[in-house]
Amino acid sequence: MIFEKRTERIFLAIFFVIALCIPLFLEENSFFVGKATTILILAVFVMSLDFLVGRVGLVTLGHALFYGLGGYLFVILTPEYEAVNFWIYAFYIMGLNALVALVIGAVVLRTSGIYFIMITLAISQMAYYYFFDSLEFGGNDGLFIFMKPETSIFGLSFLNLDNPTHFYYLALLAVLITVVAIKIILRSRFGRIVEASRLNPERTVALGYNIFAFRLISYVIGSTLAAYAGLLFALQYGYVNPQFMTWEMSGTALVMSILGGMGTIYGAILGTITYEGLQYFFEHMSKDWMLFMGGAIILMVLLLRKGLAGYLEKLLEK
């Protein structure tokens, strides 16, 4: 069983049952359907970061580079006024992003600790300023997506991405695939070696494993998932701009992961929902919402040392 913890199984079962029903109750309110879709897409991004930080031990502030790259690659590769097949181009984009991550990972993984954090941050900011100053890619305004792709498989199409409800279910499918894929990886022999390299790298090397190769593959996996989330976000709102790549985006995802429970994977979903819910509440409560938001996050981090997932496990794993 890939979901070994009782808390994990209970949370995911409740989450997906509720998530499947949300559009049925909010179908008349496209704003809340869109907001829920954004939360699902961000959950995929945060899970990809949580995998790297919590399970591989690679703390990065440059993860948003791949999030933005997913959106930019779609606009660059596709015809401006032609609807392409979503699945084919998603495969192309994830493949190209994997190659980029392989090259970057081969460089940044030669460092560790604070040096790894700084070099990933530097590369992400370099990409940000490149797209920010590039007239070819729209500069600070970015690029617009005029035609959303079609989703047919063997001539059969079940999703119309111009329909907010259909797009919501595509994002929910992405969450399901991401959480299952990461859990399968972690439960495999590969995942156990990666875990060992995080907990005791010296002993793992002594056993004959090349931890650089395992970390590089993990870096590529996490970065590719981030690109898929960026592609979905760009398609939802119809544009991509350099703000996708800022270090603030990476930092916000890291906060969501910490709130949910670092390394739990499913906690990334919980942390994303909590963060976005708090932000929406405080934004509508006061013009000084950032002060209240910051205070709430600090309080939660102090009280919940293992995040929300850790608190749930304390209640349900007795």
Residue, then its C-alpha position, 0 to 999 in steps of 0.5 A: m500500500i503506497f499510503e502507509k499512514r492511516t491519517e494520510r488515507i483518511f485525509l486524502a479520501i475526505f479531500f477527494v470526495i469533497a473536491l469532486c463535489i465542489p463544482l456541483f455546489l459552486e457551478e453558478n459561481s465561476f469565481f469560487v470554482g476558479k479559486a478552487t482550481t488555482i488552489l489545486i494547481l498550487a498544491v501540485f507545485v507545493m507537492s513538487l517542492d515538498f518532495l525535494v525539500g522534505r524527502v530529498g533534502l534539497v532546500t531551494l529558493g529557485h523552484a519557481l524557475f520551472y513553474g514559470l518555464g512550464g508556461y513560457l514553453f507552452v507559449i513559445l512552442t504552440p501556434e498563436y491562433e491554433a488549438v493544439n492537443f493538451w496531452i501531446y504538448a504537456f509531454y513536450i513541455m515536461g520533457l524539455n523542462a526535464l532537460v533544462a533541470l538536468v543541466i541546471g541540476a548537474v551544476v547546482l548539486r555540486t554545492s550543498g546547504i546554504y550554497f545550494i540555496m543561494i545558487t538556485l536562487a541566483i539562477s532563478q533570478m537570472a531567468y526572471y530578469y532575462f524574461f523581464d527585459s526581453l521584448e521578444f517574450g513580452g517583458n514584464d507584461g509577459l505573453f498571452i495565450f489566445m487559444k486554449p488547447e483541446t484534450s481529445i484522446f483517440g478522437l474522444s474529448f471529455l474536457n473543454l478547457d474553456n469551461p471553468t468546471h472542466f478545467y477544475y477537474l483537470a487540475l484535480l486529476a493533476v493533484l491525484i496523479t502527482v500525489v500517487a506518483i510521488k508516493i510510488i517513487l518514495r515507496s520504491r527502492f529508488g525512494r528508499i535510497v534517496e531517503a537514506s542519502r538525506l538521513n545519512p549520506e556518508r553511510t549511503v556512499a559507503l554502501g556503494y550508491n552514487i547519491f549525486a545521481f539519485r539527487l539529480i534524478s530527484y531534482v529533475i522529477g520535482s522540477t518537471l512536476a513544477a513545470y506541469a503546475g506552471l503550465l496549468f496556471a498559465l492556461q487557467y489565466g491565459y497568460v504567463n509573465p516573469q512574476f511566475m519565476t520570482w523568489e517570492m513564489s518559491g518562498t510562498a510555496l515553501v511556507m505552504s509546505i512548512l504549514g502543511g507538514m514538511g515531507t508528508i506530501y499530502g500535507a502540501i495540499l493541506g498547507t496550500i488550502t490553509y494558506e490560500g484560505l487565510q489570505y482570502f479571509f484577511e484580504h477581505m477583513s482589513k487593508d493591513w491584511m499582510l500584518f495579520m497574515g504574517g502573524a497567523i503564519i508565525l503563530m501556526v509555525l510556533l504551535l504546530r512544530k510538525g505542521l498541520a499534518g503532524y497535528l492530524e497524525k497526533l490525533l489519528e495515529k493513536 
